[in-house]
């Protein structure tokens, strides 16, 4: 959503912390649990090399054993009376008979629940920062319908006071996106949600960039309202096609030079550079699109130019083409029950997520909202129960995957986060109650094994400079 809208940094509090009957898993990490391949990361472009590389460093933390909790792995198991051990930022073991090393902090999980860290594929915190004045509105470069050259990270404000609130909601990873004023709004950034002084200190190592694209009303209203183009949906399509035609030529010239290094390299063009990486499969298309017919048009566009759409965002009418989305392997990043706020968002139904799940599609519950990001577990629960009431047997594991494993796939980091399995990054949330309950609150949040938030310990409740001194 987010079309047109009207010590430095975060204090880093580095304080050392302090199915049922499933077999205990060992610490041996599978090969797939390594970081995403460096050839297609946020930090590189073909033939050009490192650009604004991640400087993220894991915060040290003693080993942690959470025991006697209900473990929702998002990998097919819900373990009653289970334990999870993590050390040096990685999950070591999950099961019912897990022993703690002598130097571990032991957390009593009796009556509590554990899930993977919450992941939001569609966030604008940091680029549309609080308190929401024009001075902090940096998500839309609404000066041209195609601004693939801009990067959300270059607007991201690590002191946004919305960040600690999201952390307190169990969120460990976000995709910060440009807004939707443009046909092509620019690159996203995949970020670890930890206190930091710069966005580079938050960038998820090895994650893919996303490219924000937008269908429908927003770009045609933004530019048609100024007497320019596009002013129609057919103008939207023409704009996408022209941009990718230019990118195809740019890619050919660079690919030829990278192969033979004959003569001078082609002149760099930041707009075409981003789009060429989409064509190479290195940048994932994240497409704001509500209507079923427009999603079909965008899939045809992707076929024409040979790229994949990783996820349709908002996708209010996804249920109408659920079988197509499943066949295409395109996820949907959606709300549980938010629609009707403009014409293209009128035809929503409560069963949207469940119907896509039933068709074999990949469902993600996203926020697009600085308040909603704090409650993605409850949004998933609403969508699950809406489906069940309609007779669609959505499982609890599937609902948890909607805000953990599936968004990890959308961001291309599912080999290392999104489920509670040995070898994966220890992004772990301890909940006060069943996370699919309205009463659940995140008690502790571990990001890469570090206790970044503890509801019962003010020393582990990060604040920004903006909120220092406030009660």
GUPAKE-907178 format. One line per 10 residues: number of its first residue (from 1); their letters; for each residue x negated, y negated, z negated of C-alpha. Coordinates in Angstrom, 3 decimals, decimal comma. Layout:
NUM	A	X:Y:Z ~ ...
//
This chain:
1	XXXXXXXXXX	0,000:0,000:0,000 ~ -1,593:-3,311:-1,103 ~ -1,032:-5,345:2,020 ~ -1,640:-9,090:1,715 ~ -1,452:-10,307:-1,869 ~ -1,569:-13,578:-2,824 ~ -24,783:-7,794:-21,216 ~ -23,672:-7,888:-17,388 ~ -20,892:-5,553:-16,276 ~ -19,298:-2,942:-18,433
11	XXXXXXXXXX	-20,893:-2,134:-21,773 ~ -22,429:1,276:-21,567 ~ -21,840:3,039:-24,847 ~ -24,314:5,879:-24,723 ~ -23,499:7,631:-27,961 ~ -24,145:11,354:-28,416 ~ -20,910:13,133:-29,332 ~ -20,383:14,657:-31,347 ~ -4,528:33,812:-17,778 ~ -4,555:34,647:-21,263
21	XXXXXXXXXX	-7,237:37,176:-21,856 ~ -9,255:36,064:-18,874 ~ -12,817:37,307:-18,860 ~ -15,598:34,961:-19,909 ~ -17,489:33,634:-16,926 ~ -21,243:33,347:-16,855 ~ -23,322:30,283:-16,179 ~ -24,486:31,386:-12,760 ~ -23,344:28,726:-10,328 ~ -22,142:29,739:-6,885
31	XXXXXXXXXX	-23,965:28,262:-3,946 ~ -20,869:26,266:-2,999 ~ -21,034:24,345:-6,254 ~ -23,914:22,182:-5,092 ~ -23,471:18,550:-4,109 ~ -22,023:17,816:-0,658 ~ -24,517:17,981:2,183 ~ -26,685:14,905:2,500 ~ -26,145:14,772:6,275 ~ -22,664:13,346:5,849
41	XXXXXXXXXX	-22,771:11,248:2,730 ~ -21,675:7,767:1,779 ~ -25,245:6,609:2,047 ~ -26,300:7,499:5,581 ~ -25,408:6,829:9,191 ~ -26,646:8,866:12,131 ~ -29,952:7,522:13,408 ~ -30,040:4,690:10,899 ~ -30,775:6,210:7,510 ~ -29,903:5,215:3,976
51	XXXXXXXXXX	-27,509:2,327:3,465 ~ -26,619:1,043:-0,003 ~ -27,498:4,387:-1,611 ~ -25,952:5,623:-4,823 ~ -27,978:4,942:-7,957 ~ -25,644:6,986:-10,172 ~ -27,364:8,779:-13,056 ~ -25,741:11,295:-15,366 ~ -25,471:10,112:-18,971 ~ -27,098:12,532:-21,433
61	XXXXXXXXXX	-24,814:14,347:-23,839 ~ -25,256:17,342:-26,156 ~ -23,637:20,612:-25,051 ~ -19,911:20,747:-25,833 ~ -17,664:23,691:-26,631 ~ -13,917:23,056:-26,687 ~ -12,315:26,110:-28,246 ~ -8,888:27,554:-28,939 ~ -7,149:25,331:-26,364 ~ -4,922:26,066:-23,389
71	XXXXXXXXXX	-7,238:25,796:-20,379 ~ -5,600:24,848:-17,084 ~ -8,391:25,593:-14,634 ~ -6,636:24,422:-11,422 ~ -8,192:27,587:-9,970 ~ -5,325:29,974:-10,600 ~ -5,616:30,551:-14,349 ~ -3,922:29,095:-17,407 ~ -5,835:30,545:-20,353 ~ -4,112:30,570:-23,730
81	XXXXXXXXXX	-6,474:30,303:-26,704 ~ -9,316:29,628:-24,323 ~ -12,662:27,901:-24,566 ~ -14,832:25,932:-22,213 ~ -18,559:25,302:-22,615 ~ -20,485:22,691:-20,683 ~ -24,103:21,628:-20,859 ~ -26,336:19,242:-18,877 ~ -23,352:18,027:-16,900 ~ -22,242:21,460:-15,694
91	XXXXXXXXXX	-19,602:23,923:-16,794 ~ -21,299:27,010:-18,222 ~ -18,414:29,285:-19,161 ~ -14,617:29,384:-19,328 ~ -12,658:32,141:-21,043 ~ -11,443:33,560:-24,333 ~ -14,785:34,667:-25,773 ~ -17,255:31,868:-25,218 ~ -20,108:31,411:-27,671 ~ -21,549:27,994:-28,515
101	XXXXXXXXXX	-25,287:27,333:-28,555 ~ -26,619:26,086:-31,873 ~ -27,002:22,507:-30,618 ~ -23,453:22,247:-29,233 ~ -20,758:19,877:-30,421 ~ -17,735:22,054:-31,180 ~ -14,306:20,502:-30,561 ~ -11,244:22,170:-32,048 ~ -8,662:22,418:-29,280 ~ -5,931:24,056:-31,344
111	XXXXXXXXXX	-2,576:22,893:-30,019 ~ -4,292:20,952:-27,250 ~ -4,791:21,404:-23,507 ~ -7,717:21,062:-21,120 ~ -7,700:20,197:-17,414 ~ -10,255:19,057:-14,866 ~ -10,759:15,310:-14,649 ~ -8,001:13,435:-12,859 ~ -8,875:12,251:-9,345 ~ -7,067:9,416:-7,544
121	XXXXXXXXXX	-7,420:9,331:-3,764 ~ -5,758:5,935:-3,426 ~ -6,855:3,226:-5,819 ~ -7,384:-0,494:-5,435 ~ -8,789:-1,204:-8,871 ~ -12,019:-3,122:-8,540 ~ -11,044:-4,653:-5,185 ~ -7,684:-6,037:-6,344 ~ -8,948:-6,659:-9,844 ~ -7,079:-7,963:-12,873
131	XXXXXXXXXX	-5,817:-10,504:-13,747 ~ -4,538:-10,494:-10,161 ~ -5,362:-14,026:-9,100 ~ -6,439:-14,985:-5,594 ~ -10,037:-15,099:-6,861 ~ -9,935:-11,317:-7,527 ~ -7,973:-10,380:-4,384 ~ -10,742:-8,864:-2,273 ~ -9,105:-5,810:-0,710 ~ -7,900:-7,149:2,644
141	XXXXXXXXXX	-10,214:-8,748:5,182 ~ -7,118:-9,936:7,058 ~ -8,990:-11,831:9,754 ~ -8,789:-9,242:12,534 ~ -6,567:-6,186:13,070 ~ -9,707:-4,012:13,185 ~ -12,265:-4,572:10,429 ~ -13,998:-1,208:10,310 ~ -17,187:-3,096:9,530 ~ -16,187:-4,018:5,970
151	XXXXXXXXXX	-16,806:-1,745:2,982 ~ -14,679:-1,708:-0,163 ~ -17,781:-1,307:-2,323 ~ -18,932:-4,764:-1,299 ~ -15,847:-6,203:-3,019 ~ -15,731:-3,842:-5,991 ~ -15,952:-5,532:-9,398 ~ -17,223:-3,091:-12,058 ~ -15,941:-5,379:-14,825 ~ -12,307:-4,990:-13,750
161	XXXXXXXXXX	-10,423:-4,466:-17,051 ~ -8,208:-1,943:-15,290 ~ -11,103:0,561:-15,208 ~ -11,151:1,451:-18,932 ~ -7,367:1,886:-18,825 ~ -7,691:4,392:-16,003 ~ -10,422:6,242:-17,892 ~ -8,100:6,444:-20,909 ~ -5,593:8,138:-18,591 ~ -8,038:10,959:-17,888
171	XXXXXXXXXX	-9,303:9,650:-14,540 ~ -12,894:10,599:-13,713 ~ -13,122:9,909:-9,945 ~ -11,400:7,432:-7,646 ~ -11,417:6,468:-4,016 ~ -11,420:2,672:-3,924 ~ -9,760:1,649:-0,678 ~ -9,323:-1,571:1,272 ~ -5,736:-2,764:1,581 ~ -3,329:-2,079:4,418
181	XXXXXXXXXX	-3,029:-5,420:6,206 ~ -5,109:-4,160:9,134 ~ -4,893:-1,356:11,661 ~ -8,339:-0,325:10,463 ~ -9,188:-1,910:7,143 ~ -12,711:-0,650:6,489 ~ -14,628:1,930:4,491 ~ -13,635:3,307:1,127 ~ -15,949:4,180:-1,737 ~ -15,765:7,355:-3,834
191	XXXXXXXXXX	-16,709:6,424:-7,377 ~ -17,361:8,123:-10,691 ~ -15,249:6,206:-13,183 ~ -17,920:5,347:-15,727 ~ -19,056:2,049:-17,233 ~ -21,652:0,503:-14,953 ~ -23,240:-2,787:-13,974 ~ -22,954:-2,263:-10,221 ~ -20,826:-0,270:-7,849 ~ -23,924:1,621:-6,701
201	XXXXXXXXXX	-24,270:3,013:-10,233 ~ -20,751:4,448:-9,845 ~ -20,982:5,919:-6,342 ~ -20,375:9,661:-6,312 ~ -23,637:11,154:-4,980 ~ -23,128:12,919:-1,672 ~ -19,469:11,983:-1,216 ~ -18,104:11,029:2,194 ~ -16,920:7,569:2,993 ~ -13,293:7,233:3,959
211	XXXXXXXXXX	-11,927:4,963:6,681 ~ -8,738:3,159:5,715 ~ -6,213:2,958:8,557 ~ -2,634:1,681:8,365 ~ 0,460:2,300:10,458 ~ 3,726:0,508:10,819 ~ 5,019:-2,648:9,268 ~ 1,993:-4,072:7,477 ~ -0,378:-4,780:10,390 ~ 2,391:-5,895:12,761
221	XXXXXXXXXX	3,846:-8,202:10,117 ~ 0,435:-9,609:9,205 ~ -0,631:-10,463:12,754 ~ 2,720:-10,709:14,545 ~ 3,810:-13,158:11,871 ~ 0,963:-15,408:12,981 ~ 2,047:-15,200:16,610 ~ -0,734:-12,758:17,442 ~ -1,177:-9,052:18,085 ~ -0,180:-6,486:17,132
231	XXXXXXXXXX	3,428:-7,464:16,691 ~ 4,967:-4,080:17,517 ~ 4,253:-0,433:16,836 ~ 3,156:0,018:20,440 ~ 0,730:-2,847:19,845 ~ -0,554:-0,966:16,804 ~ -1,303:2,117:18,902 ~ -3,006:0,069:21,603 ~ -5,210:-1,513:18,947 ~ -6,335:1,852:17,543
241	XXXXXXXXXX	-7,048:3,200:21,016 ~ -9,090:0,191:22,101 ~ -11,185:0,392:18,934 ~ -11,980:4,079:19,378 ~ -12,723:3,695:23,091 ~ -15,398:1,145:22,149 ~ -16,672:3,491:19,443 ~ -16,930:6,403:21,885 ~ -19,229:4,377:24,113 ~ -21,282:3,213:21,126
251	XXXXXXXXXX	-21,627:6,768:19,884 ~ -22,778:8,032:23,317 ~ -25,476:5,376:23,539 ~ -26,772:6,080:20,046 ~ -26,606:9,863:20,459 ~ -28,648:9,587:23,660 ~ -31,240:7,381:21,993 ~ -31,449:9,646:18,919 ~ -32,107:12,567:21,270 ~ -34,791:11,122:23,537
261	XXXXXXXXXX	-35,950:7,841:21,855 ~ -36,461:6,327:25,293 ~ -36,668:2,551:25,291 ~ -35,304:0,284:22,615 ~ -32,517:1,557:20,350 ~ -29,030:0,217:21,038 ~ -28,036:-2,925:19,179 ~ -26,255:-2,138:15,932 ~ -22,564:-2,990:15,667 ~ -21,140:-2,501:12,181
271	XXXXXXXXXX	-17,571:-2,017:13,387 ~ -18,463:0,626:15,942 ~ -20,944:2,204:13,551 ~ -18,162:3,117:11,127 ~ -15,878:4,386:13,872 ~ -18,662:6,429:15,467 ~ -19,193:8,168:12,128 ~ -15,479:9,037:12,149 ~ -15,937:10,577:15,590 ~ -18,919:12,563:14,283
281	XXXXXXXXXX	-16,805:13,848:11,389 ~ -18,912:12,132:8,750 ~ -16,297:9,587:7,620 ~ -12,855:10,863:6,634 ~ -9,756:9,065:7,906 ~ -7,430:8,019:5,086 ~ -4,272:6,872:6,829 ~ -1,548:4,720:5,219 ~ 1,587:5,926:7,025 ~ 5,202:6,315:5,860
291	XXXXXXXXXX	7,354:7,581:8,723 ~ 7,276:11,077:10,191 ~ 7,308:9,835:13,797 ~ 4,309:7,578:13,142 ~ 2,373:10,364:11,479 ~ 2,971:12,419:14,628 ~ 1,696:9,507:16,743 ~ -1,433:9,251:14,608 ~ -2,085:12,974:14,953 ~ -1,863:12,531:18,730
301	XXXXXXXXXX	-4,349:9,655:18,469 ~ -6,705:11,902:16,511 ~ -6,376:14,603:19,173 ~ -7,114:12,076:21,929 ~ -10,391:10,992:20,333 ~ -11,394:14,248:18,678 ~ -11,311:13,374:14,986 ~ -9,308:14,697:12,040 ~ -7,024:12,794:9,715 ~ -7,996:13,914:6,237
311	XXXXXXXXXX	-4,907:12,601:4,463 ~ -1,789:10,585:5,159 ~ -1,221:8,205:2,271 ~ 2,258:7,373:0,926 ~ 3,789:9,702:3,566 ~ 7,341:9,177:2,308 ~ 8,708:11,265:5,196 ~ 6,103:14,049:5,035 ~ 8,830:16,591:4,267 ~ 10,198:16,149:7,807
321	XXXXXXXXXX	6,959:17,438:9,365 ~ 5,621:19,602:6,546 ~ 4,929:22,519:8,893 ~ 2,953:20,280:11,262 ~ 0,858:18,839:8,447 ~ 0,071:22,336:7,190 ~ -0,951:23,458:10,686 ~ -3,127:20,377:11,218 ~ -4,836:20,766:7,838 ~ -3,966:17,176:6,944
331	XXXXXXXXXX	-3,200:16,490:3,302 ~ -0,590:14,063:2,017 ~ -1,386:11,632:-0,793 ~ 2,045:10,669:-2,110 ~ 4,116:9,383:-5,021 ~ 6,591:11,500:-6,928 ~ 9,529:9,084:-6,667 ~ 8,549:5,673:-5,301 ~ 10,191:4,485:-2,087 ~ 12,833:2,105:-0,762
341	XXXXXXXXXX	10,803:-1,090:-1,173 ~ 10,693:-1,794:2,589 ~ 12,368:-0,467:5,714 ~ 9,769:2,119:6,689 ~ 9,836:3,514:3,136 ~ 13,598:4,036:2,928 ~ 13,941:7,734:3,702 ~ 12,215:9,217:0,674 ~ 13,424:12,205:-1,323 ~ 12,442:13,576:-4,720
351	XXXXXXXXXX	11,509:16,948:-3,216 ~ 8,859:15,575:-0,831 ~ 5,847:17,087:-2,609 ~ 7,530:20,425:-3,238 ~ 8,649:20,816:0,379 ~ 5,125:20,125:1,681 ~ 3,750:22,614:-0,849 ~ 6,322:25,205:0,219 ~ 5,263:24,796:3,857 ~ 1,636:25,522:2,971
361	XXXXXXXXXX	0,470:21,919:3,056 ~ -1,988:20,250:0,705 ~ -0,275:17,866:-1,741 ~ -1,976:15,071:-3,672 ~ -0,292:12,762:-6,158 ~ -1,880:9,333:-5,830 ~ -1,298:6,001:-7,530 ~ -1,858:2,924:-5,328 ~ -1,175:1,136:-8,591 ~ -3,220:0,104:-11,613
371	XXXXXXXXXX	-0,494:1,300:-13,983 ~ 0,373:4,503:-12,137 ~ -3,256:5,635:-12,143 ~ -2,989:5,995:-15,931 ~ -0,194:8,588:-15,612 ~ -0,928:10,767:-12,596 ~ -0,437:13,924:-14,652 ~ 3,110:12,839:-15,481 ~ 3,788:11,830:-11,881 ~ 2,792:15,344:-10,805
381	XXXXXXXXXX	5,076:16,806:-13,461 ~ 8,028:14,817:-12,149 ~ 7,404:16,063:-8,609 ~ 7,082:19,652:-9,856 ~ 10,374:19,543:-11,729 ~ 12,174:17,860:-8,820 ~ 11,088:20,784:-6,651 ~ 12,126:23,386:-9,191 ~ 15,575:21,845:-9,542 ~ 15,928:22,197:-5,765
391	XXXXXXXXXX	15,005:25,884:-5,967 ~ 11,400:25,488:-4,778 ~ 9,144:27,564:-7,076 ~ 6,265:25,142:-7,665 ~ 3,844:26,657:-10,184 ~ 2,150:24,789:-12,992 ~ -1,236:25,543:-11,450 ~ -0,110:24,011:-8,149 ~ 1,107:20,884:-9,947 ~ -2,234:20,485:-11,749
401	XXXXXXXXXX	-4,032:20,913:-8,441 ~ -2,063:17,944:-7,119 ~ -4,134:15,582:-9,285 ~ -7,395:17,567:-9,516 ~ -8,475:20,128:-6,904 ~ -6,515:18,811:-3,922 ~ -7,692:15,206:-4,221 ~ -11,228:16,557:-4,617 ~ -10,788:18,201:-1,203 ~ -9,451:14,986:0,334
411	XXXXXXXXXX	-12,624:13,233:-0,827 ~ -14,879:16,087:0,294 ~ -16,200:16,798:-3,213 ~ -14,225:19,975:-3,965 ~ -17,397:22,075:-3,988 ~ -18,476:20,345:-7,183 ~ -15,385:18,907:-8,949 ~ -11,649:19,471:-9,173 ~ -11,510:22,829:-10,970 ~ -12,850:24,245:-14,223
421	XXXXXXXXXX	-15,283:26,874:-12,969 ~ -18,874:27,702:-13,946 ~ -21,413:25,652:-12,042 ~ -19,091:22,749:-11,342 ~ -19,556:19,242:-12,686 ~ -18,166:18,925:-16,204 ~ -15,362:16,468:-15,502 ~ -13,056:17,587:-18,303 ~ -10,026:16,114:-20,083 ~ -8,735:17,206:-23,492
431	XXXXXXXXXX	-5,007:16,394:-23,812 ~ -2,938:16,012:-26,968 ~ -0,112:18,086:-25,456 ~ 0,854:19,890:-22,269 ~ -0,398:17,522:-19,543 ~ 2,835:18,143:-17,631 ~ 4,731:16,584:-20,548 ~ 5,649:12,942:-20,966 ~ 4,168:13,133:-24,479 ~ 0,634:14,056:-23,372
441	XXXXXXXXXX	-2,214:11,632:-23,919 ~ -5,857:12,047:-23,040 ~ -7,768:12,485:-26,317 ~ -11,238:12,967:-24,849 ~ -12,534:12,419:-21,324 ~ -15,869:13,845:-20,221 ~ -17,390:12,621:-16,974 ~ -20,267:14,764:-15,738 ~ -20,461:16,172:-19,266 ~ -20,660:12,744:-20,934
451	XXXXXXXXXX	-18,042:11,738:-23,498 ~ -16,957:8,542:-21,788 ~ -13,723:8,188:-23,798 ~ -12,437:9,334:-27,184 ~ -9,045:8,096:-28,320 ~ -10,046:8,566:-31,968 ~ -13,458:6,909:-31,790 ~ -13,786:3,209:-30,890 ~ -17,466:3,799:-30,100 ~ -16,321:5,838:-27,102
461	XXXXXXXXXX	-13,717:3,422:-25,768 ~ -15,454:1,381:-23,072 ~ -14,565:-2,261:-22,619 ~ -15,411:-4,796:-19,980 ~ -16,875:-8,235:-20,500 ~ -13,433:-9,525:-19,563 ~ -11,832:-7,909:-22,625 ~ -14,580:-8,351:-25,219 ~ -13,282:-9,921:-28,399 ~ -9,668:-8,977:-27,729
471	X	-7,898:-6,787:-30,283
//
